C-alpha cells in the first residue's frame, strides 16, 4: 500500500496536479480547488492543527503520514511537509490506495 501510494503521488506530481508547501496549499484550500491534503509526520503541531481545521471546514480529506523525506523523495523536492492535490480523480485514487483498496 505504502509504495503504491508514494508511486501514485509521484505520478500525480508529473501530471501537474500537486501543490507543494504550506502557503500554496493554504491558498488552494481557500480557493476551493484542493481535494486532498497530505501533511508529513514531522510537520509542527501548529501546522497539522491548522490544516486539520481548514480541511474539516472545507470538507477536504487530510492524511497525516510519511516522513518529510519520503514525501520529498516522491516529488523530487527537498523539505516538503504539506502537499495538496488539486485533481479530484487523482485525490480519490490516492485515498483508495491509502485505505488499501
Jmol script that loads the backbone (N, CA, C; Angstrom):
load data "model"
ATOM      1  N   UNK A   1       0.831  -1.193   0.000  1.00  0.00           N
ATOM      2  CA  UNK A   1       0.000   0.000   0.000  1.00  0.00           C
ATOM      3  C   UNK A   1       0.873   1.253   0.000  1.00  0.00           C
ATOM      4  N   UNK A   2       1.849   1.283   0.900  1.00  0.00           N
ATOM      5  CA  UNK A   2       2.685   2.462   1.057  1.00  0.00           C
ATOM      6  C   UNK A   2       3.422   2.792  -0.241  1.00  0.00           C
ATOM      7  N   UNK A   3       4.031   1.773  -0.853  1.00  0.00           N
ATOM      8  CA  UNK A   3       4.778   2.006  -2.083  1.00  0.00           C
ATOM      9  C   UNK A   3       3.867   2.472  -3.212  1.00  0.00           C
ATOM     10  N   UNK A   4       2.679   1.882  -3.322  1.00  0.00           N
ATOM     11  CA  UNK A   4       1.741   2.279  -4.375  1.00  0.00           C
ATOM     12  C   UNK A   4       1.274   3.718  -4.166  1.00  0.00           C
ATOM     13  N   UNK A   5       1.026   4.081  -2.916  1.00  0.00           N
ATOM     14  CA  UNK A   5       0.592   5.448  -2.610  1.00  0.00           C
ATOM     15  C   UNK A   5       1.673   6.443  -3.012  1.00  0.00           C
ATOM     16  N   UNK A   6       2.899   6.191  -2.580  1.00  0.00           N
ATOM     17  CA  UNK A   6       4.017   7.088  -2.889  1.00  0.00           C
ATOM     18  C   UNK A   6       4.251   7.150  -4.397  1.00  0.00           C
ATOM     19  N   UNK A   7       4.174   5.999  -5.073  1.00  0.00           N
ATOM     20  CA  UNK A   7       4.355   5.970  -6.528  1.00  0.00           C
ATOM     21  C   UNK A   7       3.285   6.791  -7.235  1.00  0.00           C
ATOM     22  N   UNK A   8       2.035   6.621  -6.811  1.00  0.00           N
ATOM     23  CA  UNK A   8       0.956   7.369  -7.456  1.00  0.00           C
ATOM     24  C   UNK A   8       1.050   8.856  -7.130  1.00  0.00           C
ATOM     25  N   UNK A   9       1.564   9.185  -5.971  1.00  0.00           N
ATOM     26  CA  UNK A   9       1.790  10.591  -5.633  1.00  0.00           C
ATOM     27  C   UNK A   9       2.791  11.203  -6.615  1.00  0.00           C
ATOM     28  N   UNK A  10       3.828  10.440  -6.968  1.00  0.00           N
ATOM     29  CA  UNK A  10       4.797  10.893  -7.969  1.00  0.00           C
ATOM     30  C   UNK A  10       4.160  11.091  -9.335  1.00  0.00           C
ATOM     31  N   UNK A  11       3.264  10.176  -9.720  1.00  0.00           N
ATOM     32  CA  UNK A  11       2.541  10.300 -10.991  1.00  0.00           C
ATOM     33  C   UNK A  11       1.663  11.549 -10.976  1.00  0.00           C
ATOM     34  N   UNK A  12       1.023  11.789  -9.837  1.00  0.00           N
ATOM     35  CA  UNK A  12       0.168  12.968  -9.687  1.00  0.00           C
ATOM     36  C   UNK A  12       0.992  14.243  -9.865  1.00  0.00           C
ATOM     37  N   UNK A  13       2.201  14.244  -9.332  1.00  0.00           N
ATOM     38  CA  UNK A  13       3.112  15.388  -9.485  1.00  0.00           C
ATOM     39  C   UNK A  13       3.480  15.580 -10.954  1.00  0.00           C
ATOM     40  N   UNK A  14       3.819  14.477 -11.638  1.00  0.00           N
ATOM     41  CA  UNK A  14       4.204  14.572 -13.048  1.00  0.00           C
ATOM     42  C   UNK A  14       3.052  15.084 -13.906  1.00  0.00           C
ATOM     43  N   UNK A  15       1.823  14.796 -13.483  1.00  0.00           N
ATOM     44  CA  UNK A  15       0.641  15.272 -14.211  1.00  0.00           C
ATOM     45  C   UNK A  15       0.345  16.743 -13.914  1.00  0.00           C
ATOM     46  N   UNK A  16       1.104  17.331 -13.003  1.00  0.00           N
ATOM     47  CA  UNK A  16       0.914  18.743 -12.672  1.00  0.00           C
ATOM     48  C   UNK A  16      -0.267  19.009 -11.757  1.00  0.00           C
ATOM     49  N   UNK A  17      -0.649  18.006 -10.974  1.00  0.00           N
ATOM     50  CA  UNK A  17      -1.838  18.121 -10.125  1.00  0.00           C
ATOM     51  C   UNK A  17      -1.504  18.240  -8.640  1.00  0.00           C
ATOM     52  N   UNK A  18      -0.249  18.570  -8.326  1.00  0.00           N
ATOM     53  CA  UNK A  18       0.198  18.678  -6.934  1.00  0.00           C
ATOM     54  C   UNK A  18       0.677  20.098  -6.660  1.00  0.00           C
ATOM     55  N   UNK A  19       0.346  20.580  -5.473  1.00  0.00           N
ATOM     56  CA  UNK A  19       0.851  21.861  -4.988  1.00  0.00           C
ATOM     57  C   UNK A  19       1.702  21.550  -3.767  1.00  0.00           C
ATOM     58  N   UNK A  20       2.866  22.167  -3.685  1.00  0.00           N
ATOM     59  CA  UNK A  20       3.815  21.871  -2.617  1.00  0.00           C
ATOM     60  C   UNK A  20       4.017  23.086  -1.725  1.00  0.00           C
ATOM     61  N   UNK A  21       4.001  22.843  -0.423  1.00  0.00           N
ATOM     62  CA  UNK A  21       4.322  23.901   0.522  1.00  0.00           C
ATOM     63  C   UNK A  21       3.121  24.471   1.250  1.00  0.00           C
ATOM     64  N   UNK A  22       3.403  24.961   2.427  1.00  0.00           N
ATOM     65  CA  UNK A  22       2.399  25.489   3.352  1.00  0.00           C
ATOM     66  C   UNK A  22       1.519  26.559   2.708  1.00  0.00           C
ATOM     67  N   UNK A  23       2.157  27.624   2.203  1.00  0.00           N
ATOM     68  CA  UNK A  23       1.405  28.769   1.679  1.00  0.00           C
ATOM     69  C   UNK A  23       0.585  28.417   0.447  1.00  0.00           C
ATOM     70  N   UNK A  24       1.175  27.654  -0.464  1.00  0.00           N
ATOM     71  CA  UNK A  24       0.454  27.286  -1.684  1.00  0.00           C
ATOM     72  C   UNK A  24      -0.735  26.384  -1.370  1.00  0.00           C
ATOM     73  N   UNK A  25      -0.560  25.467  -0.430  1.00  0.00           N
ATOM     74  CA  UNK A  25      -1.664  24.583  -0.048  1.00  0.00           C
ATOM     75  C   UNK A  25      -2.774  25.368   0.643  1.00  0.00           C
ATOM     76  N   UNK A  26      -2.383  26.285   1.490  1.00  0.00           N
ATOM     77  CA  UNK A  26      -3.377  27.126   2.160  1.00  0.00           C
ATOM     78  C   UNK A  26      -4.175  27.935   1.128  1.00  0.00           C
ATOM     79  N   UNK A  27      -3.477  28.427   0.118  1.00  0.00           N
ATOM     80  CA  UNK A  27      -4.113  29.230  -0.931  1.00  0.00           C
ATOM     81  C   UNK A  27      -5.126  28.412  -1.739  1.00  0.00           C
ATOM     82  N   UNK A  28      -4.765  27.189  -2.151  1.00  0.00           N
ATOM     83  CA  UNK A  28      -5.716  26.411  -2.960  1.00  0.00           C
ATOM     84  C   UNK A  28      -6.894  25.925  -2.121  1.00  0.00           C
ATOM     85  N   UNK A  29      -6.669  25.727  -0.832  1.00  0.00           N
ATOM     86  CA  UNK A  29      -7.799  25.377   0.039  1.00  0.00           C
ATOM     87  C   UNK A  29      -8.792  26.534   0.113  1.00  0.00           C
ATOM     88  N   UNK A  30      -8.278  27.739   0.237  1.00  0.00           N
ATOM     89  CA  UNK A  30      -9.151  28.917   0.312  1.00  0.00           C
ATOM     90  C   UNK A  30      -9.919  29.142  -0.986  1.00  0.00           C
ATOM     91  N   UNK A  31      -9.325  28.714  -2.111  1.00  0.00           N
ATOM     92  CA  UNK A  31      -9.975  28.864  -3.419  1.00  0.00           C
ATOM     93  C   UNK A  31     -10.881  27.672  -3.750  1.00  0.00           C
ATOM     94  N   UNK A  32     -11.010  26.737  -2.817  1.00  0.00           N
ATOM     95  CA  UNK A  32     -11.829  25.534  -3.024  1.00  0.00           C
ATOM     96  C   UNK A  32     -11.378  24.715  -4.230  1.00  0.00           C
ATOM     97  N   UNK A  33     -10.073  24.689  -4.483  1.00  0.00           N
ATOM     98  CA  UNK A  33      -9.562  23.904  -5.606  1.00  0.00           C
ATOM     99  C   UNK A  33      -8.594  22.826  -5.133  1.00  0.00           C
ATOM    100  N   UNK A  34      -8.816  22.337  -3.928  1.00  0.00           N
ATOM    101  CA  UNK A  34      -7.984  21.282  -3.353  1.00  0.00           C
ATOM    102  C   UNK A  34      -8.887  20.120  -2.943  1.00  0.00           C
ATOM    103  N   UNK A  35      -8.434  18.897  -3.253  1.00  0.00           N
ATOM    104  CA  UNK A  35      -9.249  17.716  -2.983  1.00  0.00           C
ATOM    105  C   UNK A  35      -8.612  16.757  -1.979  1.00  0.00           C
ATOM    106  N   UNK A  36      -7.354  17.010  -1.619  1.00  0.00           N
ATOM    107  CA  UNK A  36      -6.667  16.184  -0.625  1.00  0.00           C
ATOM    108  C   UNK A  36      -5.445  16.946  -0.129  1.00  0.00           C
ATOM    109  N   UNK A  37      -5.220  16.886   1.175  1.00  0.00           N
ATOM    110  CA  UNK A  37      -4.009  17.455   1.775  1.00  0.00           C
ATOM    111  C   UNK A  37      -3.244  16.319   2.439  1.00  0.00           C
ATOM    112  N   UNK A  38      -1.930  16.317   2.240  1.00  0.00           N
ATOM    113  CA  UNK A  38      -1.048  15.352   2.895  1.00  0.00           C
ATOM    114  C   UNK A  38      -0.044  16.152   3.710  1.00  0.00           C
ATOM    115  N   UNK A  39       0.031  15.853   4.995  1.00  0.00           N
ATOM    116  CA  UNK A  39       0.946  16.544   5.907  1.00  0.00           C
ATOM    117  C   UNK A  39       1.924  15.514   6.452  1.00  0.00           C
ATOM    118  N   UNK A  40       3.208  15.846   6.446  1.00  0.00           N
ATOM    119  CA  UNK A  40       4.217  14.909   6.946  1.00  0.00           C
ATOM    120  C   UNK A  40       4.126  14.761   8.462  1.00  0.00           C
ATOM    121  N   UNK A  41       4.670  13.668   8.948  1.00  0.00           N
ATOM    122  CA  UNK A  41       4.688  13.409  10.384  1.00  0.00           C
ATOM    123  C   UNK A  41       5.572  14.401  11.125  1.00  0.00           C
ATOM    124  N   UNK A  42       6.546  14.975  10.450  1.00  0.00           N
ATOM    125  CA  UNK A  42       7.453  15.932  11.099  1.00  0.00           C
ATOM    126  C   UNK A  42       6.915  17.356  11.132  1.00  0.00           C
ATOM    127  N   UNK A  43       5.827  17.613  10.456  1.00  0.00           N
ATOM    128  CA  UNK A  43       5.263  18.972  10.468  1.00  0.00           C
ATOM    129  C   UNK A  43       4.951  19.364  11.911  1.00  0.00           C
ATOM    130  N   UNK A  44       5.065  20.638  12.197  1.00  0.00           N
ATOM    131  CA  UNK A  44       4.800  21.102  13.562  1.00  0.00           C
ATOM    132  C   UNK A  44       3.342  20.859  13.927  1.00  0.00           C
ATOM    133  N   UNK A  45       3.078  20.798  15.215  1.00  0.00           N
ATOM    134  CA  UNK A  45       1.697  20.584  15.666  1.00  0.00           C
ATOM    135  C   UNK A  45       0.808  21.743  15.230  1.00  0.00           C
ATOM    136  N   UNK A  46       1.356  22.958  15.186  1.00  0.00           N
ATOM    137  CA  UNK A  46       0.576  24.110  14.714  1.00  0.00           C
ATOM    138  C   UNK A  46       0.163  23.934  13.254  1.00  0.00           C
ATOM    139  N   UNK A  47       1.099  23.461  12.430  1.00  0.00           N
ATOM    140  CA  UNK A  47       0.799  23.225  11.013  1.00  0.00           C
ATOM    141  C   UNK A  47      -0.266  22.153  10.867  1.00  0.00           C
ATOM    142  N   UNK A  48      -0.080  21.036  11.562  1.00  0.00           N
ATOM    143  CA  UNK A  48      -1.068  19.944  11.493  1.00  0.00           C
ATOM    144  C   UNK A  48      -2.444  20.431  11.921  1.00  0.00           C
ATOM    145  N   UNK A  49      -2.499  21.103  13.063  1.00  0.00           N
ATOM    146  CA  UNK A  49      -3.783  21.577  13.590  1.00  0.00           C
ATOM    147  C   UNK A  49      -4.444  22.581  12.649  1.00  0.00           C
ATOM    148  N   UNK A  50      -3.653  23.474  12.077  1.00  0.00           N
ATOM    149  CA  UNK A  50      -4.217  24.470  11.161  1.00  0.00           C
ATOM    150  C   UNK A  50      -4.830  23.791   9.940  1.00  0.00           C
ATOM    151  N   UNK A  51      -4.083  22.855   9.328  1.00  0.00           N
ATOM    152  CA  UNK A  51      -4.606  22.193   8.134  1.00  0.00           C
ATOM    153  C   UNK A  51      -5.759  21.251   8.471  1.00  0.00           C
ATOM    154  N   UNK A  52      -5.720  20.627   9.628  1.00  0.00           N
ATOM    155  CA  UNK A  52      -6.858  19.793  10.043  1.00  0.00           C
ATOM    156  C   UNK A  52      -8.114  20.648  10.198  1.00  0.00           C
ATOM    157  N   UNK A  53      -7.964  21.824  10.766  1.00  0.00           N
ATOM    158  CA  UNK A  53      -9.104  22.731  10.962  1.00  0.00           C
ATOM    159  C   UNK A  53      -9.654  23.219   9.616  1.00  0.00           C
ATOM    160  N   UNK A  54      -8.761  23.671   8.741  1.00  0.00           N
ATOM    161  CA  UNK A  54      -9.201  24.164   7.431  1.00  0.00           C
ATOM    162  C   UNK A  54      -9.848  23.035   6.632  1.00  0.00           C
ATOM    163  N   UNK A  55      -9.212  21.868   6.623  1.00  0.00           N
ATOM    164  CA  UNK A  55      -9.751  20.728   5.866  1.00  0.00           C
ATOM    165  C   UNK A  55     -11.108  20.305   6.408  1.00  0.00           C
ATOM    166  N   UNK A  56     -11.254  20.322   7.711  1.00  0.00           N
ATOM    167  CA  UNK A  56     -12.541  19.974   8.312  1.00  0.00           C
ATOM    168  C   UNK A  56     -13.628  20.963   7.875  1.00  0.00           C
ATOM    169  N   UNK A  57     -13.306  22.244   7.902  1.00  0.00           N
ATOM    170  CA  UNK A  57     -14.262  23.277   7.492  1.00  0.00           C
ATOM    171  C   UNK A  57     -14.621  23.181   6.012  1.00  0.00           C
ATOM    172  N   UNK A  58     -13.634  22.836   5.181  1.00  0.00           N
ATOM    173  CA  UNK A  58     -13.839  22.774   3.731  1.00  0.00           C
ATOM    174  C   UNK A  58     -14.261  21.376   3.262  1.00  0.00           C
ATOM    175  N   UNK A  59     -14.332  20.424   4.188  1.00  0.00           N
ATOM    176  CA  UNK A  59     -14.689  19.032   3.858  1.00  0.00           C
ATOM    177  C   UNK A  59     -13.683  18.404   2.886  1.00  0.00           C
ATOM    178  N   UNK A  60     -12.400  18.673   3.124  1.00  0.00           N
ATOM    179  CA  UNK A  60     -11.317  18.125   2.310  1.00  0.00           C
ATOM    180  C   UNK A  60     -10.602  17.068   3.143  1.00  0.00           C
ATOM    181  N   UNK A  61     -10.412  15.862   2.598  1.00  0.00           N
ATOM    182  CA  UNK A  61      -9.695  14.832   3.352  1.00  0.00           C
ATOM    183  C   UNK A  61      -8.247  15.252   3.620  1.00  0.00           C
ATOM    184  N   UNK A  62      -7.738  14.816   4.762  1.00  0.00           N
ATOM    185  CA  UNK A  62      -6.347  15.090   5.125  1.00  0.00           C
ATOM    186  C   UNK A  62      -5.712  13.792   5.601  1.00  0.00           C
ATOM    187  N   UNK A  63      -4.487  13.577   5.166  1.00  0.00           N
ATOM    188  CA  UNK A  63      -3.706  12.421   5.599  1.00  0.00           C
ATOM    189  C   UNK A  63      -2.462  12.964   6.285  1.00  0.00           C
ATOM    190  N   UNK A  64      -2.242  12.565   7.523  1.00  0.00           N
ATOM    191  CA  UNK A  64      -1.018  12.925   8.236  1.00  0.00           C
ATOM    192  C   UNK A  64      -0.195  11.648   8.327  1.00  0.00           C
ATOM    193  N   UNK A  65       0.810  11.566   7.475  1.00  0.00           N
ATOM    194  CA  UNK A  65       1.600  10.340   7.390  1.00  0.00           C
ATOM    195  C   UNK A  65       2.881  10.611   6.614  1.00  0.00           C
ATOM    196  N   UNK A  66       3.754   9.662   6.656  1.00  0.00           N
ATOM    197  CA  UNK A  66       5.023   9.689   5.938  1.00  0.00           C
ATOM    198  C   UNK A  66       5.958  10.753   6.507  1.00  0.00           C
ATOM    199  N   UNK A  67       7.216  10.491   6.321  1.00  0.00           N
ATOM    200  CA  UNK A  67       8.221  11.462   6.741  1.00  0.00           C
ATOM    201  C   UNK A  67       8.359  12.519   5.651  1.00  0.00           C
ATOM    202  N   UNK A  68       8.910  13.626   6.027  1.00  0.00           N
ATOM    203  CA  UNK A  68       9.186  14.679   5.054  1.00  0.00           C
ATOM    204  C   UNK A  68      10.113  14.145   3.968  1.00  0.00           C
ATOM    205  N   UNK A  69      11.046  13.294   4.359  1.00  0.00           N
ATOM    206  CA  UNK A  69      11.991  12.707   3.408  1.00  0.00           C
ATOM    207  C   UNK A  69      11.271  11.829   2.384  1.00  0.00           C
ATOM    208  N   UNK A  70      10.303  11.021   2.838  1.00  0.00           N
ATOM    209  CA  UNK A  70       9.550  10.160   1.918  1.00  0.00           C
ATOM    210  C   UNK A  70       8.733  10.990   0.931  1.00  0.00           C
ATOM    211  N   UNK A  71       8.075  12.022   1.431  1.00  0.00           N
ATOM    212  CA  UNK A  71       7.283  12.885   0.550  1.00  0.00           C
ATOM    213  C   UNK A  71       8.192  13.639  -0.422  1.00  0.00           C
ATOM    214  N   UNK A  72       9.324  14.104   0.078  1.00  0.00           N
ATOM    215  CA  UNK A  72      10.276  14.816  -0.767  1.00  0.00           C
ATOM    216  C   UNK A  72      10.815  13.906  -1.863  1.00  0.00           C
ATOM    217  N   UNK A  73      11.096  12.654  -1.518  1.00  0.00           N
ATOM    218  CA  UNK A  73      11.593  11.684  -2.495  1.00  0.00           C
ATOM    219  C   UNK A  73      10.549  11.445  -3.589  1.00  0.00           C
ATOM    220  N   UNK A  74       9.297  11.289  -3.192  1.00  0.00           N
ATOM    221  CA  UNK A  74       8.218  11.015  -4.152  1.00  0.00           C
ATOM    222  C   UNK A  74       8.040  12.159  -5.142  1.00  0.00           C
ATOM    223  N   UNK A  75       8.278  13.386  -4.679  1.00  0.00           N
ATOM    224  CA  UNK A  75       8.018  14.553  -5.517  1.00  0.00           C
ATOM    225  C   UNK A  75       9.284  15.224  -6.045  1.00  0.00           C
ATOM    226  N   UNK A  76      10.441  14.737  -5.624  1.00  0.00           N
ATOM    227  CA  UNK A  76      11.690  15.277  -6.135  1.00  0.00           C
ATOM    228  C   UNK A  76      12.007  16.683  -5.664  1.00  0.00           C
ATOM    229  N   UNK A  77      11.592  17.006  -4.452  1.00  0.00           N
ATOM    230  CA  UNK A  77      11.856  18.338  -3.897  1.00  0.00           C
ATOM    231  C   UNK A  77      12.131  18.197  -2.408  1.00  0.00           C
ATOM    232  N   UNK A  78      13.147  18.861  -1.933  1.00  0.00           N
ATOM    233  CA  UNK A  78      13.566  18.751  -0.532  1.00  0.00           C
ATOM    234  C   UNK A  78      12.625  19.468   0.429  1.00  0.00           C
ATOM    235  N   UNK A  79      12.523  18.932   1.637  1.00  0.00           N
ATOM    236  CA  UNK A  79      11.883  19.610   2.752  1.00  0.00           C
ATOM    237  C   UNK A  79      10.386  19.821   2.665  1.00  0.00           C
ATOM    238  N   UNK A  80       9.666  18.896   2.062  1.00  0.00           N
ATOM    239  CA  UNK A  80       8.213  19.058   1.947  1.00  0.00           C
ATOM    240  C   UNK A  80       7.500  18.557   3.192  1.00  0.00           C
ATOM    241  N   UNK A  81       6.617  19.376   3.720  1.00  0.00           N
ATOM    242  CA  UNK A  81       5.799  18.980   4.865  1.00  0.00           C
ATOM    243  C   UNK A  81       4.306  19.024   4.571  1.00  0.00           C
ATOM    244  N   UNK A  82       3.911  19.806   3.567  1.00  0.00           N
ATOM    245  CA  UNK A  82       2.489  19.918   3.219  1.00  0.00           C
ATOM    246  C   UNK A  82       2.353  19.827   1.704  1.00  0.00           C
ATOM    247  N   UNK A  83       1.439  18.953   1.269  1.00  0.00           N
ATOM    248  CA  UNK A  83       1.199  18.734  -0.156  1.00  0.00           C
ATOM    249  C   UNK A  83      -0.302  18.787  -0.394  1.00  0.00           C
ATOM    250  N   UNK A  84      -0.701  19.436  -1.466  1.00  0.00           N
ATOM    251  CA  UNK A  84      -2.108  19.485  -1.848  1.00  0.00           C
ATOM    252  C   UNK A  84      -2.316  18.857  -3.210  1.00  0.00           C
ATOM    253  N   UNK A  85      -3.417  18.141  -3.369  1.00  0.00           N
ATOM    254  CA  UNK A  85      -3.770  17.540  -4.659  1.00  0.00           C
ATOM    255  C   UNK A  85      -4.956  18.315  -5.212  1.00  0.00           C
ATOM    256  N   UNK A  86      -4.800  18.834  -6.426  1.00  0.00           N
ATOM    257  CA  UNK A  86      -5.828  19.696  -6.998  1.00  0.00           C
ATOM    258  C   UNK A  86      -6.634  19.051  -8.120  1.00  0.00           C
ATOM    259  N   UNK A  87      -6.672  17.730  -8.138  1.00  0.00           N
ATOM    260  CA  UNK A  87      -7.485  16.986  -9.099  1.00  0.00           C
ATOM    261  C   UNK A  87      -8.314  15.963  -8.326  1.00  0.00           C
ATOM    262  N   UNK A  88      -9.623  16.001  -8.503  1.00  0.00           N
ATOM    263  CA  UNK A  88     -10.499  15.143  -7.693  1.00  0.00           C
ATOM    264  C   UNK A  88     -10.300  13.661  -7.969  1.00  0.00           C
ATOM    265  N   UNK A  89     -10.124  13.264  -9.231  1.00  0.00           N
ATOM    266  CA  UNK A  89      -9.972  11.833  -9.521  1.00  0.00           C
ATOM    267  C   UNK A  89      -8.648  11.295  -8.984  1.00  0.00           C
ATOM    268  N   UNK A  90      -7.595  12.078  -9.074  1.00  0.00           N
ATOM    269  CA  UNK A  90      -6.308  11.636  -8.530  1.00  0.00           C
ATOM    270  C   UNK A  90      -6.353  11.607  -7.005  1.00  0.00           C
ATOM    271  N   UNK A  91      -7.022  12.575  -6.413  1.00  0.00           N
ATOM    272  CA  UNK A  91      -7.180  12.579  -4.956  1.00  0.00           C
ATOM    273  C   UNK A  91      -7.966  11.352  -4.510  1.00  0.00           C
ATOM    274  N   UNK A  92      -9.023  11.012  -5.247  1.00  0.00           N
ATOM    275  CA  UNK A  92      -9.816   9.825  -4.906  1.00  0.00           C
ATOM    276  C   UNK A  92      -8.993   8.551  -5.019  1.00  0.00           C
ATOM    277  N   UNK A  93      -8.154   8.460  -6.058  1.00  0.00           N
ATOM    278  CA  UNK A  93      -7.305   7.267  -6.212  1.00  0.00           C
ATOM    279  C   UNK A  93      -6.288   7.183  -5.075  1.00  0.00           C
ATOM    280  N   UNK A  94      -5.711   8.302  -4.694  1.00  0.00           N
ATOM    281  CA  UNK A  94      -4.772   8.305  -3.568  1.00  0.00           C
ATOM    282  C   UNK A  94      -5.469   7.860  -2.283  1.00  0.00           C
ATOM    283  N   UNK A  95      -6.694   8.316  -2.073  1.00  0.00           N
ATOM    284  CA  UNK A  95      -7.451   7.898  -0.889  1.00  0.00           C
ATOM    285  C   UNK A  95      -7.756   6.403  -0.927  1.00  0.00           C
ATOM    286  N   UNK A  96      -8.067   5.873  -2.114  1.00  0.00           N
ATOM    287  CA  UNK A  96      -8.300   4.432  -2.251  1.00  0.00           C
ATOM    288  C   UNK A  96      -7.036   3.655  -1.897  1.00  0.00           C
ATOM    289  N   UNK A  97      -5.906   4.105  -2.416  1.00  0.00           N
ATOM    290  CA  UNK A  97      -4.638   3.437  -2.105  1.00  0.00           C
ATOM    291  C   UNK A  97      -4.329   3.535  -0.617  1.00  0.00           C
ATOM    292  N   UNK A  98      -4.596   4.686  -0.033  1.00  0.00           N
ATOM    293  CA  UNK A  98      -4.359   4.890   1.395  1.00  0.00           C
ATOM    294  C   UNK A  98      -5.202   3.934   2.232  1.00  0.00           C
ATOM    295  N   UNK A  99      -6.445   3.739   1.803  1.00  0.00           N
ATOM    296  CA  UNK A  99      -7.363   2.871   2.538  1.00  0.00           C
ATOM    297  C   UNK A  99      -7.220   1.398   2.167  1.00  0.00           C
ATOM    298  N   UNK A 100      -6.267   1.098   1.285  1.00  0.00           N
ATOM    299  CA  UNK A 100      -5.980  -0.292   0.953  1.00  0.00           C
ATOM    300  C   UNK A 100      -6.848  -0.901  -0.117  1.00  0.00           C
ATOM    301  N   UNK A 101      -7.511  -0.098  -0.922  1.00  0.00           N
ATOM    302  CA  UNK A 101      -8.368  -0.632  -1.996  1.00  0.00           C
ATOM    303  C   UNK A 101      -7.624  -0.656  -3.308  1.00  0.00           C
TER     304      UNK A 101
END
end "model"
wireframe off; spacefill off
backbone 0.3
color backbone group
